[in-house]
Amino acid sequence: MEFITSTHLKQWADTKECQSLLPELMRRLICASVKQLNRLSFPSGDAVHIPEWAGADTWVLI
């Protein structure tokens, strides 16, 4: 098994793939980490190019 290093993450951060997948990963981590979530806006995939601040309509209740 290969471990992910900080170098891997830094290299991935510079890719188009990261621009579309990182918001999805963040949304999934938030959803898995909270008990109740009223609304969450993290555009991902092709929607990352739509002008909107990621997380602008986010309310997280813990």
C-alpha positions, 0 to 999 in steps of 0.5 A: 500500500502506498501512502499519500505524502504532502508532496503528492498533495502539493502536486495534485493541488496544481491539477485541474482534477483537484479543482473539481474534486477537492470541493466534493471531498470537502462536502463529503467530509463535512456531511460525514462529520456533523449530526445535522446539516440544514444547507451546504453549498460546495460546487464541484465538477464543472460547477466550480467555474460558476462564480459563487463563494464555496460554502456561502450558504453553509449552516452547520449545527454540531 
